[in-house]
Amino acid sequence: MFALVQLGPKVEDVRKPVNPLVFLFRLSLGAMAGAYYVLVPIYLLYVSFFVKACYMAQSWCIIVIRLAACS
């Protein structure tokens, strides 16, 4: 009825040590990926809220100054 499945070993084969250069490369790559994962959404939120709001405020001030100069 049900087929029995033979699973492999649960642990990794760590008979030989990891090369230190490979370890440092993987560590730096993981750190850069983590920083990218965290900093890009923060930057996008900053741009969407503050930069556009500052641009709108500057354009609003220009319009008010022009209207004041006309009257």
N, C-alpha and C positions, 0 to 999 in steps of 0.2 A: 504494500500500500504506500508507505512513505519510504523514500530512498534515503539511506544514511549517507551523510556527507562527511568525508574525512577532512578536517580542518588542519591547517599547517601549524607550526609552533607559534606561540603567543608573543614571544620576545624576539627582538632583533638580534642578528648575529653580530656581536661586537668583539670579535676575536682580536682584531688589529685596531690600534688607536687612530683617531681622526687626524688628518693632516692639519697643523695649526693654521696654515694659510687658507685652507678651505673653510675652517671654522671662522676665521676673521672675516672672510668674504661673505659667508652666509650671515654672520652677525651684523655686518654693516649693511648688507642688502635688506635684511629684515628691519633694521632700525630706520633705514630710509623709506621703506614701504609703510611702516607704521607712522612715521612723521607725515608722509604724504596723505595717508588715510585720515589723519586727525587735522592737519593744517589746511587742506584744500576746502573742506566744508566751512571752516571758520573764516577763511579768506572770502569765500563766495557770499557768506552772510554779511560780512563787513562791507563788501562792495555793494551788495543789493540794498542794504539799509542806509549806511552812512554816506557813501560817495554819491549816490543818487539824491539823497536828501540834501547834501551840501550843494550839489549842482542846481537842484530846484530852488534852494534858498538864494543862491547867487543870481539866478535868472529872475526870481521874484524881486530882488532888490534892484536889479537893472530896470525892470518895468516900472517900479515905483519911482525911481529917480527920473526916468524919462517923462512920466506923467507929471511929476512935480515941476520939471523944467518947462513943460508945455503950458502950464497954468500960470 
